[in-house]
């Protein structure tokens, strides 16, 4: 009986090491993507073939982008991208497809924040300097006596 319980427990623990898979964004159909041809298709035909883009550019005559990403992670670790497709479709002034660009996971950047604080330029102030640093500075911008920014002294 003990070996059976041990085996069941080992199976449960091993199942926790399986990677979690996730998909984000556009669901790619390679035949539909390859059917889009520069000089042949226009905005309406791309919309009918591929559907609504993930997002559209505000510049460059409104390029359309289709994004798809497959990620994996173990337990509580942050997901890491395994595969990614970024499909950029450029249009000319008449609305016809002028270029199609594809890129992959090599475009993904991993950013690592610097500690728990954001580095800033200038002097560093401690807790008490932040707490008591403005004493005596109130009303100093205007005339003597706390006039404030207008210098009218409450008149």
C-alpha positions as CSV (number, residue, x, y, z in Angstrom):
1,X,0.0,0.0,0.0
2,X,2.9,2.4,0.8
3,X,4.5,2.1,-2.6
4,X,1.2,2.9,-4.2
5,X,0.7,6.1,-2.1
6,X,4.3,7.1,-2.8
7,X,3.8,6.6,-6.5
8,X,0.6,8.6,-6.5
9,X,2.3,11.4,-4.6
10,X,5.2,11.4,-7.0
11,X,2.8,11.6,-10.0
12,X,1.0,14.6,-8.5
13,X,4.3,16.4,-7.9
14,X,5.6,15.6,-11.4
15,X,2.3,17.0,-12.9
16,X,3.1,20.3,-11.2
17,X,6.3,20.6,-13.3
18,X,4.4,20.6,-16.6
19,X,4.6,23.9,-18.6
20,X,1.5,26.0,-18.9
21,X,0.9,27.1,-22.4
22,X,-0.9,30.2,-23.5
23,X,-1.8,31.9,-26.8
24,X,-2.4,35.6,-27.1
25,X,-3.6,37.6,-30.1
26,X,-4.4,36.7,-33.6
27,X,-5.0,33.1,-34.5
28,X,-2.8,32.6,-37.6
29,X,-3.9,30.6,-40.6
30,X,-0.8,30.4,-42.9
31,X,-2.9,29.9,-46.0
32,X,-4.9,33.1,-45.5
33,X,-1.7,35.1,-44.6
34,X,0.1,33.8,-47.7
35,X,-3.0,34.7,-49.8
36,X,-2.4,38.5,-49.3
37,X,-0.3,39.8,-52.2
38,X,1.2,43.3,-52.6
39,X,-0.3,45.2,-55.5
40,X,-3.3,42.8,-55.7
41,X,-5.1,43.3,-52.4
42,X,-6.6,46.4,-50.8
43,X,-7.8,47.3,-47.3
44,X,-11.3,45.7,-47.9
45,X,-9.9,42.4,-49.2
46,X,-7.4,42.2,-46.3
47,X,-10.2,42.9,-43.9
48,X,-12.3,40.2,-45.5
49,X,-9.4,37.7,-45.6
50,X,-7.7,38.2,-42.3
51,X,-10.3,40.1,-40.2
52,X,-9.8,43.1,-38.0
53,X,-6.1,43.8,-37.2
54,X,-4.7,43.6,-33.7
55,X,-3.9,47.3,-34.0
56,X,-3.4,50.0,-36.7
57,X,-0.6,52.4,-36.9
58,X,-1.3,56.1,-36.4
59,X,1.5,56.9,-38.9
60,X,2.7,55.6,-42.2
61,X,-0.8,55.7,-43.9
62,X,-2.2,53.5,-41.1
63,X,-0.3,50.2,-41.4
64,X,-2.1,47.2,-40.0
65,X,-0.5,44.8,-37.5
66,X,-1.5,41.2,-36.7
67,X,0.1,39.8,-33.6
68,X,0.2,36.2,-32.4
69,X,2.2,34.9,-29.4
70,X,2.6,31.5,-27.8
71,X,4.1,31.5,-24.3
72,X,5.2,28.9,-21.8
73,X,5.8,29.1,-18.1
74,X,6.4,26.7,-15.2
75,X,4.4,27.1,-11.9
76,X,4.7,30.7,-10.7
77,X,7.4,31.9,-13.1
78,X,6.6,34.7,-15.6
79,X,5.6,33.6,-19.0
80,X,8.3,33.5,-21.7
81,X,7.4,33.8,-25.4
82,X,8.3,30.7,-27.4
83,X,6.9,31.8,-30.7
84,X,5.6,35.1,-32.1
85,X,4.4,36.3,-35.4
86,X,4.2,40.0,-36.1
87,X,2.6,40.6,-39.5
88,X,2.8,44.2,-40.7
89,X,0.7,45.1,-43.8
90,X,1.5,48.5,-45.4
91,X,-0.8,50.4,-47.7
92,X,-0.2,53.1,-50.3
93,X,-2.2,56.3,-50.6
94,X,-4.9,54.5,-52.7
95,X,-5.4,51.8,-50.0
96,X,-3.7,49.0,-51.9
97,X,-1.2,46.7,-50.2
98,X,2.3,47.9,-50.8
99,X,4.4,45.7,-48.5
100,X,4.0,42.8,-46.1
101,X,6.6,42.2,-43.4
102,X,6.9,39.3,-41.0
103,X,9.0,39.1,-37.9
104,X,9.2,36.6,-35.0
105,X,10.3,36.1,-31.5
106,X,13.7,37.8,-32.1
107,X,11.9,41.2,-31.8
108,X,10.8,40.5,-28.2
109,X,12.7,42.4,-25.6
110,X,13.1,41.4,-22.0
111,X,13.2,44.4,-19.7
112,X,14.5,44.1,-16.1
113,X,13.5,46.9,-13.8
114,X,16.2,48.5,-11.6
115,X,15.4,47.5,-8.0
116,X,12.3,48.8,-6.3
117,X,12.9,52.5,-7.1
118,X,13.0,54.5,-10.3
119,X,16.4,56.2,-10.7
120,X,16.1,59.9,-11.2
121,X,18.5,62.7,-11.8
122,X,19.2,65.3,-9.2
123,X,19.9,65.2,-5.5
124,X,18.7,62.3,-3.3
125,X,16.6,63.3,-0.3
126,X,16.0,61.3,2.8
127,X,12.7,60.7,4.6
128,X,13.1,63.6,7.0
129,X,14.2,66.0,4.2
130,X,11.0,65.1,2.3
131,X,8.9,65.5,5.4
132,X,10.3,68.8,6.7
133,X,12.0,70.2,3.6
134,X,9.3,72.7,2.7
135,X,9.1,74.4,6.2
136,X,9.8,78.1,5.7
137,X,9.3,77.9,1.9
138,X,5.6,78.5,2.1
139,X,4.8,82.1,0.9
140,X,8.4,82.8,0.0
141,X,7.6,83.2,-3.8
142,X,5.9,86.6,-3.5
143,X,6.4,89.5,-1.2
144,X,7.4,89.3,2.5
145,X,4.7,88.0,4.8
146,X,3.5,85.1,2.7
147,X,2.0,86.9,-0.3
148,X,2.1,83.9,-2.5
149,X,2.7,84.0,-6.3
150,X,0.9,87.3,-7.0
151,X,2.6,89.4,-4.4
152,X,-0.7,91.1,-3.3
153,X,-0.5,90.0,0.3
154,X,-4.2,89.1,0.5
155,X,-5.4,92.5,-0.8
